[in-house]
Amino acid sequence: MSDGPKMWGGRFAGDTDALVEAFNASIDVDKAMALDDLDGSVAHATMLGETGILTREETAAILRGLEDLRRDVERDRFDFKVALEDVHMNLEAALTERIGPVGGKLHTARSRNDQVATDLRLWLRRHVRVLLQLLRRNREVLVDAADRWQGVVLPGYTHLQVAQPVAFSHHLLAWQEMFARDEDRLRDVLKRLDVSPLGAGALAGTTFPIDRMRTATLLGFARPAENSLDAVSDRDFAIEFLSAASIVMMHLSRMAEELILWSSNEFGFVELPDSHTTGSSIMPQKKNPDVPELIRGKTGRVYGSLVGLLTVMKGLPLAYNKDMQEDKEGVFDAVATLRACLTLQAELVPRIEAKPDAMRAAAGAAYANATDLADHLAKRGVPFREAHEVVGRLVARALADGVPLEALPADVLRAEHPALDDDALAVLDLDAVVAARTSFGGTAPARVAERIEALRAALAAHGPEEAPA
């Protein structure tokens, strides 16, 4: 049942129940932080030596033992034991077994409470940096795709009804803008991760003359946490990450939804690559958009991790409580999910083939140019509400006749309003409709080209942790 006495077992006369032992253990989850735990231990041991809390010889022996453990962990040769509960006790027990009783001195002036808070911050910081790189890659491929498909016209929608024609490149860049804000949010997560709990102890600090600024520096943190209770008892940094991750997944899911719609026969706007689609076991004609569908589906599990951790934390008194052992699994799963989805999306986008003819035909349908006719009247002094009414009647006439607006005879237009002169038909041309929207942030090809150029310059000039959105 047990691999020797518990490190906390002095108070207890009886053995732990086997089911309780398994229920209490977190090693199957938190062993993912083994390298981070070793980093924290190296920093802590170094500081203990520098402050004279440990002798030079003791410090050297502990550091050699920790590096030996690191090699085994990196090579997947370390045997984690459930009886030792968690990654911290597994590594400390192995250290003591290898270098003798001096290994037990490593735990001087620290607690598992500040250890786990430090480890999770270190682990999450590493992985957020990877996610930032993946978000950056997704932004880059969207800019490349926007550049590739300049000149293609797409129907823009509101309420999933054709609204106004837009440049396909403009639509792609809208997704880019969402990912730019996601990148900015993750950079904010890094700012609040940049605090070291190490040295806070169980909750109250320590009587030893430790140097918390030194361990923070050794671990690459900006500063140590100011309050020992807060340092070990909150997980708002993990909640903030899960919140940011949920927003990224929401954006990925919306993008996936559009790709699913666009690749259907009913829309026919894009062709998804064979490499990221699958077939049917019974219908040989099928080409299923499984990657976008799974991205859309996996969004729910990241949302679930956020709600789960919020629920764990919502009623906990200060400081540490065992409930907080549930803080890691959802974070780890969210990172893995987001990493996979961002990787696949970045691979998928460059392989998408647009179908300009189908897009253009849809953009020219459903009287998407009606607003431009109303604007034409408004520019000639007609109150917009009156212009709206006039064009609405013309749309009704065109619908009854089964023709587009631009096919209505000039005398029909003038009969509705004398300001609908010979120039009115020119504004209804599809390319003219798109090109006319030259306001800042608009869909006019000139504006889109400017934005592509500006984004290329910004993305090339800054790394993913400091690039402006």
C-alpha positions as CSV (number, residue, x, y, z in Angstrom):
1,M,0.0,0.0,0.0
2,S,2.8,2.4,0.8
3,D,6.4,3.1,-0.3
4,G,7.6,4.0,3.2
5,P,6.4,6.5,5.7
6,K,4.6,9.7,4.6
7,M,6.7,12.8,4.7
8,W,3.9,14.3,6.8
9,G,3.3,11.1,8.8
10,G,4.7,12.0,12.2
11,R,1.3,13.1,13.5
12,F,-0.4,9.8,12.4
13,A,-0.4,6.4,14.1
14,G,-2.4,4.5,11.5
15,D,-2.0,3.9,7.8
16,T,-4.0,5.9,5.2
17,D,-6.9,4.0,3.7
18,A,-6.0,2.7,0.2
19,L,-9.0,4.4,-1.4
20,V,-8.2,7.7,0.4
21,E,-4.6,7.4,-0.7
22,A,-5.6,7.1,-4.4
23,F,-8.3,9.8,-4.0
24,N,-5.9,12.2,-2.4
25,A,-3.1,11.8,-4.9
26,S,-2.6,14.2,-7.7
27,I,0.6,12.7,-9.3
28,D,-1.2,11.5,-12.4
29,V,-1.9,15.2,-13.2
30,D,0.8,17.3,-11.6
31,K,3.8,15.2,-12.8
32,A,3.5,17.3,-15.9
33,M,5.1,20.1,-13.8
34,A,8.1,18.0,-12.8
35,L,10.6,20.1,-14.7
36,D,9.1,23.3,-13.3
37,D,9.2,21.9,-9.8
38,L,12.9,21.1,-10.3
39,D,13.5,24.7,-11.6
40,G,11.9,26.0,-8.4
41,S,14.0,23.7,-6.3
42,V,17.2,24.7,-7.9
43,A,16.4,28.4,-7.3
44,H,15.4,27.7,-3.7
45,A,18.5,25.6,-3.0
46,T,20.7,28.2,-4.6
47,M,19.2,30.9,-2.4
48,L,19.5,28.8,0.7
49,G,23.2,28.4,0.0
50,E,23.7,32.1,-0.7
51,T,22.0,33.2,2.5
52,G,24.0,30.7,4.6
53,I,20.9,28.7,5.6
54,L,22.6,25.7,3.9
55,T,26.3,25.1,3.8
56,R,28.2,25.3,0.6
57,E,28.6,21.5,0.7
58,E,25.0,20.9,1.4
59,T,23.9,23.2,-1.4
60,A,26.3,21.6,-3.9
61,A,25.1,18.1,-3.0
62,I,21.4,19.1,-3.4
63,L,22.0,20.9,-6.7
64,R,23.9,17.8,-8.1
65,G,21.0,15.6,-7.0
66,L,18.5,17.9,-8.6
67,E,20.3,17.9,-12.0
68,D,20.5,14.1,-11.8
69,L,16.7,14.0,-11.3
70,R,16.2,16.4,-14.2
71,R,18.1,14.0,-16.6
72,D,15.8,11.2,-15.5
73,V,12.6,13.2,-15.9
74,E,13.7,14.6,-19.3
75,R,14.4,11.0,-20.5
76,D,11.1,9.7,-19.1
77,R,13.0,7.4,-16.7
78,F,11.6,8.7,-13.4
79,D,9.2,6.4,-11.6
80,F,6.3,8.4,-10.1
81,K,4.6,6.8,-7.1
82,V,0.9,7.3,-6.2
83,A,1.8,6.7,-2.5
84,L,3.9,9.8,-2.5
85,E,0.9,11.8,-3.6
86,D,2.3,14.6,-5.8
87,V,5.2,15.7,-7.9
88,H,6.8,17.6,-5.1
89,M,7.0,14.7,-2.6
90,N,8.0,12.3,-5.4
91,L,11.0,14.4,-6.4
92,E,12.0,15.2,-2.8
93,A,11.8,11.5,-1.8
94,A,13.9,10.5,-4.8
95,L,16.4,13.3,-4.0
96,T,16.8,12.1,-0.4
97,E,17.1,8.5,-1.5
98,R,20.0,9.5,-3.9
99,I,22.0,11.9,-1.8
100,G,21.0,11.0,1.7
101,P,19.4,12.9,4.6
102,V,20.8,16.3,3.3
103,G,18.1,16.0,0.7
104,G,15.5,16.7,3.4
105,K,17.0,20.1,3.9
106,L,15.8,21.3,0.5
107,H,12.4,21.8,2.1
108,T,13.7,24.3,4.6
109,A,11.7,27.6,4.5
110,R,9.1,26.4,2.0
111,S,5.9,24.5,1.8
112,R,4.1,22.5,-0.8
113,N,1.6,25.4,-0.9
114,D,4.1,27.9,-2.3
115,Q,5.8,25.1,-4.3
116,V,2.6,24.2,-6.2
117,A,1.7,27.9,-6.8
118,T,5.2,28.5,-8.2
119,D,5.2,25.4,-10.3
120,L,1.8,26.2,-11.9
121,R,2.9,29.8,-12.7
122,L,6.2,28.5,-14.3
123,W,4.3,25.8,-16.3
124,L,1.7,28.2,-17.5
125,R,4.2,30.9,-18.4
126,R,6.0,28.4,-20.6
127,H,2.9,27.3,-22.4
128,V,1.4,30.8,-22.8
129,R,4.5,31.8,-24.7
130,V,4.0,28.8,-27.1
131,L,0.3,29.8,-27.5
132,L,1.4,33.4,-28.3
133,Q,3.6,32.0,-31.1
134,L,0.7,30.0,-32.5
135,L,-1.6,33.0,-32.4
136,R,1.0,34.9,-34.2
137,R,1.2,32.2,-36.9
138,N,-2.5,32.3,-37.3
139,R,-2.4,36.0,-37.8
140,E,0.3,35.7,-40.4
141,V,-1.5,33.0,-42.5
142,L,-4.6,35.1,-42.5
143,V,-2.7,38.2,-43.8
144,D,-1.1,35.9,-46.4
145,A,-4.5,34.6,-47.5
146,A,-5.9,38.1,-47.6
147,D,-3.1,39.2,-49.8
148,R,-3.6,36.1,-52.0
149,W,-7.4,36.7,-52.5
150,Q,-7.4,40.5,-53.1
151,G,-10.0,41.4,-55.6
152,V,-12.4,38.6,-54.7
153,V,-15.9,39.8,-53.6
154,L,-17.8,38.0,-50.9
155,P,-21.4,38.6,-49.6
156,G,-21.3,40.1,-46.2
157,Y,-24.1,38.9,-43.8
158,T,-26.1,40.2,-40.9
159,H,-28.6,37.8,-39.3
160,L,-27.1,35.3,-41.8
161,Q,-29.0,37.2,-44.5
162,V,-27.0,38.8,-47.4
163,A,-26.4,42.4,-46.4
164,Q,-23.7,44.1,-48.4
165,P,-20.8,42.9,-50.6
166,V,-17.4,43.0,-49.0
167,A,-13.9,42.1,-50.1
168,F,-13.1,38.5,-49.2
169,S,-9.7,39.8,-48.0
170,H,-11.5,42.2,-45.7
171,H,-13.4,39.3,-44.1
172,L,-10.2,37.3,-43.6
173,L,-8.6,40.3,-41.9
174,A,-11.6,40.6,-39.6
175,W,-10.5,37.2,-38.2
176,Q,-7.0,38.5,-37.9
177,E,-8.1,41.4,-35.8
178,M,-9.8,39.0,-33.4
179,F,-6.7,37.0,-33.0
180,A,-4.7,40.2,-32.5
181,R,-6.8,41.0,-29.5
182,D,-6.5,37.4,-28.3
183,E,-2.7,37.8,-28.5
184,D,-3.0,41.0,-26.5
185,R,-5.1,39.3,-23.8
186,L,-2.5,36.5,-23.5
187,R,0.2,39.1,-23.1
188,D,-1.8,40.5,-20.2
189,V,-2.0,37.0,-18.7
190,L,1.8,36.9,-18.8
191,K,2.0,40.2,-16.8
192,R,0.0,38.7,-13.9
193,L,1.9,35.4,-14.1
194,D,5.1,37.3,-13.6
195,V,5.0,37.1,-9.8
196,S,6.8,34.5,-7.6
197,P,5.0,32.8,-4.7
198,L,8.1,31.0,-3.7
199,G,9.1,31.7,-0.1
200,A,5.5,32.5,1.0
201,G,5.6,29.2,2.9
202,A,2.3,27.5,3.9
203,L,0.6,30.8,4.4
204,A,2.5,33.1,6.7
205,G,6.0,33.4,5.4
206,T,9.0,31.9,7.3
207,T,11.3,32.6,10.2
208,F,14.4,31.9,8.1
209,P,16.3,34.8,6.6
210,I,15.4,34.0,2.9
211,D,15.8,36.2,-0.1
212,R,12.6,36.1,-2.0
213,M,13.8,38.6,-4.5
214,R,16.7,36.4,-5.4
215,T,14.5,33.3,-6.1
216,A,12.2,35.4,-8.1
217,T,15.1,36.7,-10.2
218,L,16.5,33.2,-10.6
219,L,13.2,32.0,-11.9
220,G,12.7,34.9,-14.3
221,F,9.9,36.5,-12.3
222,A,9.6,40.3,-12.1
223,R,9.1,40.3,-8.4
224,P,7.9,38.2,-5.4
225,A,4.3,38.2,-4.3
226,E,3.7,40.9,-1.8
227,N,1.3,39.0,0.6
228,S,2.1,35.4,1.7
229,L,-1.6,34.5,2.2
230,D,-2.5,35.7,-1.3
231,A,0.5,34.0,-2.8
232,V,-0.6,30.5,-1.9
233,S,-4.4,30.9,-1.9
234,D,-5.5,32.4,-5.2
235,R,-5.6,31.0,-8.7
236,D,-6.9,34.0,-10.4
237,F,-3.9,33.9,-12.8
238,A,-5.1,30.5,-14.0
239,I,-8.7,31.7,-14.2
240,E,-7.6,34.7,-16.2
241,F,-5.7,32.4,-18.6
242,L,-8.8,30.1,-19.0
243,S,-10.9,33.2,-19.7
244,A,-8.5,34.4,-22.4
245,A,-8.3,30.8,-23.8
246,S,-12.1,30.6,-23.9
247,I,-12.2,33.8,-25.9
248,V,-9.6,32.4,-28.3
249,M,-11.7,29.3,-28.7
250,M,-14.8,31.3,-29.3
251,H,-13.1,33.1,-32.1
252,L,-11.8,29.9,-33.6
253,S,-15.2,28.4,-33.3
254,R,-16.9,31.3,-35.2
255,M,-14.3,31.0,-37.9
256,A,-14.8,27.2,-38.0
257,E,-18.5,27.7,-38.3
258,E,-18.1,30.0,-41.4
259,L,-15.7,27.5,-43.0
260,I,-18.3,24.8,-42.4
261,L,-21.0,26.8,-44.0
262,W,-18.9,28.1,-46.9
263,S,-17.7,24.6,-47.8
264,S,-21.3,23.3,-48.1
265,N,-23.0,22.8,-51.4
266,E,-25.5,25.4,-50.5
267,F,-22.8,28.1,-50.2
268,G,-20.0,26.7,-52.2
269,F,-17.6,29.6,-51.5
270,V,-14.5,27.5,-50.5
271,E,-13.0,24.1,-51.0
272,L,-11.3,22.7,-47.9
273,P,-8.2,20.5,-48.5
274,D,-8.3,16.8,-48.5
275,S,-5.6,16.9,-45.8
276,H,-8.0,18.4,-43.2
277,T,-11.3,16.7,-44.2
278,T,-12.7,13.2,-44.0
279,G,-15.2,11.0,-45.8
280,S,-18.2,9.1,-44.9
281,S,-18.3,5.3,-44.1
282,I,-21.5,4.9,-46.1
283,M,-21.8,7.9,-48.5
284,P,-19.0,7.9,-51.0
285,Q,-19.6,11.5,-52.2
286,K,-19.1,13.1,-48.8
287,K,-16.3,15.4,-47.8
288,N,-16.8,16.3,-44.2
289,P,-15.2,19.4,-42.6
290,D,-14.1,17.5,-39.5
291,V,-11.3,19.7,-38.4
292,P,-13.5,22.9,-38.2
293,E,-16.3,20.8,-36.6
294,L,-14.0,19.5,-33.9
295,I,-12.6,23.0,-33.2
296,R,-16.2,24.1,-32.8
297,G,-16.9,21.2,-30.5
298,K,-13.8,21.4,-28.4
299,T,-14.6,25.0,-27.5
300,G,-17.0,23.6,-25.0
301,R,-14.3,21.8,-23.0
302,V,-12.3,25.0,-22.6
303,Y,-15.4,26.8,-21.4
304,G,-15.9,23.9,-19.0
305,S,-12.4,24.3,-17.6
306,L,-13.1,28.0,-16.9
307,V,-16.4,27.4,-15.2
308,G,-14.9,24.4,-13.3
309,L,-12.1,26.4,-11.8
310,L,-14.3,29.4,-11.0
311,T,-16.6,27.0,-9.2
312,V,-13.7,25.4,-7.2
313,M,-12.5,28.8,-6.0
314,K,-15.7,30.6,-5.4
315,G,-16.2,29.6,-1.7
316,L,-12.8,28.9,-0.4
317,P,-11.6,30.7,2.8
318,L,-7.9,31.8,2.9
319,A,-5.5,30.2,2.6
320,Y,-4.8,26.9,0.8
321,N,-7.5,24.2,0.7
322,K,-7.3,20.8,-0.8
323,D,-10.0,21.8,-3.3
324,M,-7.3,23.7,-5.1
325,Q,-5.7,20.4,-6.2
326,E,-8.4,20.6,-8.9
327,D,-6.8,23.7,-10.4
328,K,-4.4,22.0,-12.8
329,E,-6.3,19.4,-14.9
330,G,-8.5,22.0,-16.6
331,V,-5.6,24.3,-17.3
332,F,-3.5,21.5,-18.7
333,D,-6.4,20.3,-20.9
334,A,-7.2,23.9,-22.1
335,V,-3.6,24.4,-23.1
336,A,-3.5,21.1,-25.0
337,T,-6.8,21.8,-26.7
338,L,-5.9,25.4,-27.7
339,R,-2.5,24.4,-28.9
340,A,-4.0,21.6,-31.2
341,C,-6.7,23.9,-32.5
342,L,-4.4,26.8,-33.3
343,T,-1.9,24.5,-34.9
344,L,-4.5,22.9,-37.2
345,Q,-6.2,26.2,-38.1
346,A,-2.8,27.7,-39.1
347,E,-2.2,24.6,-41.3
348,L,-5.7,24.7,-42.8
349,V,-6.0,28.4,-43.8
350,P,-3.2,28.4,-46.5
351,R,-4.8,25.3,-48.1
352,I,-8.3,26.8,-48.5
353,E,-9.2,27.4,-52.1
354,A,-11.7,30.2,-52.7
355,K,-14.4,30.0,-55.4
356,P,-14.6,33.6,-56.6
357,D,-17.4,33.0,-59.1
358,A,-19.7,31.5,-56.5
359,M,-18.8,34.3,-54.0
360,R,-19.4,37.0,-56.6
361,A,-22.8,35.6,-57.7
362,A,-24.0,35.4,-54.1
363,A,-22.7,38.9,-53.3
364,G,-24.6,40.3,-56.3
365,A,-27.8,38.6,-55.3
366,A,-30.5,39.5,-52.7
367,Y,-30.2,43.2,-53.6
368,A,-27.1,43.7,-51.5
369,N,-26.5,46.9,-53.4
370,A,-29.7,48.6,-52.2
371,T,-27.9,50.6,-49.5
372,D,-25.7,52.2,-52.1
373,L,-28.8,53.4,-54.0
374,A,-30.1,54.9,-50.7
375,D,-26.7,56.6,-50.1
376,H,-26.8,58.0,-53.6
377,L,-30.1,59.8,-52.8
378,A,-28.8,60.9,-49.4
379,K,-25.8,62.5,-51.1
380,R,-28.2,64.5,-53.2
381,G,-29.9,66.0,-50.2
382,V,-32.7,63.5,-49.7
383,P,-33.1,62.6,-45.9
384,F,-31.8,59.1,-45.5
385,R,-35.1,57.8,-44.0
386,E,-36.9,59.0,-47.1
387,A,-34.2,57.5,-49.3
388,H,-34.6,54.2,-47.4
389,E,-38.3,54.2,-48.1
390,V,-37.8,55.0,-51.8
391,V,-35.3,52.2,-52.4
392,G,-37.4,49.8,-50.3
393,R,-40.2,50.3,-52.9
394,L,-37.8,49.7,-55.7
395,V,-36.6,46.5,-54.2
396,A,-40.2,45.3,-53.9
397,R,-40.7,46.2,-57.6
398,A,-37.6,44.3,-58.6
399,L,-38.6,41.3,-56.5
400,A,-42.0,41.3,-58.2
401,D,-40.4,41.5,-61.6
402,G,-37.7,38.9,-60.7
403,V,-34.8,41.1,-61.7
404,P,-31.9,42.8,-59.9
405,L,-32.1,46.5,-59.0
406,E,-29.7,47.4,-61.8
407,A,-32.0,45.9,-64.3
408,L,-34.9,48.2,-63.5
409,P,-35.5,50.7,-66.3
410,A,-34.4,54.3,-65.7
411,D,-37.9,55.6,-66.0
412,V,-39.0,53.3,-63.1
413,L,-36.2,54.7,-61.0
414,R,-37.1,58.3,-61.8
415,A,-40.7,57.6,-61.1
416,E,-39.9,56.8,-57.5
417,H,-37.7,59.8,-57.1
418,P,-36.4,62.5,-59.5
419,A,-33.0,62.4,-57.8
420,L,-32.5,58.9,-59.2
421,D,-30.7,60.2,-62.3
422,D,-28.6,58.5,-64.9
423,D,-25.7,58.2,-62.4
424,A,-27.8,56.1,-60.1
425,L,-27.3,52.8,-62.0
426,A,-23.5,53.2,-61.9
427,V,-23.4,53.0,-58.1
428,L,-25.1,49.6,-58.2
429,D,-22.2,47.9,-59.9
430,L,-20.8,45.3,-57.6
431,D,-17.2,46.4,-57.8
432,A,-18.3,50.0,-57.3
433,V,-20.3,49.1,-54.2
434,V,-17.2,47.5,-52.6
435,A,-14.7,50.2,-53.8
436,A,-16.9,53.0,-52.5
437,R,-16.5,52.1,-48.9
438,T,-13.3,54.0,-48.4
439,S,-13.8,55.1,-44.8
440,F,-11.1,54.1,-42.3
441,G,-11.5,50.3,-41.7
442,G,-13.8,49.9,-44.7
443,T,-13.8,47.2,-47.3
444,A,-12.6,49.2,-50.3
445,P,-9.7,47.4,-52.0
446,A,-7.4,50.4,-51.4
447,R,-8.1,50.3,-47.7
448,V,-7.6,46.5,-47.5
449,A,-4.3,46.7,-49.3
450,E,-3.2,49.4,-46.9
451,R,-4.1,47.2,-43.9
452,I,-2.3,44.2,-45.3
453,E,0.9,46.3,-45.8
454,A,0.6,47.7,-42.2
455,L,0.0,44.3,-40.7
456,R,3.0,42.8,-42.5
457,A,5.2,45.6,-41.2
458,A,3.9,45.2,-37.6
459,L,4.2,41.4,-37.5
460,A,7.7,41.6,-38.9
461,A,8.9,44.2,-36.5
462,H,7.7,42.7,-33.2
463,G,7.8,39.3,-31.5
464,P,4.6,37.6,-30.3
465,E,5.0,38.9,-26.7
466,E,5.3,42.6,-27.6
467,A,3.6,43.1,-31.0
468,P,0.9,45.7,-31.1
469,A,-2.6,44.5,-32.1
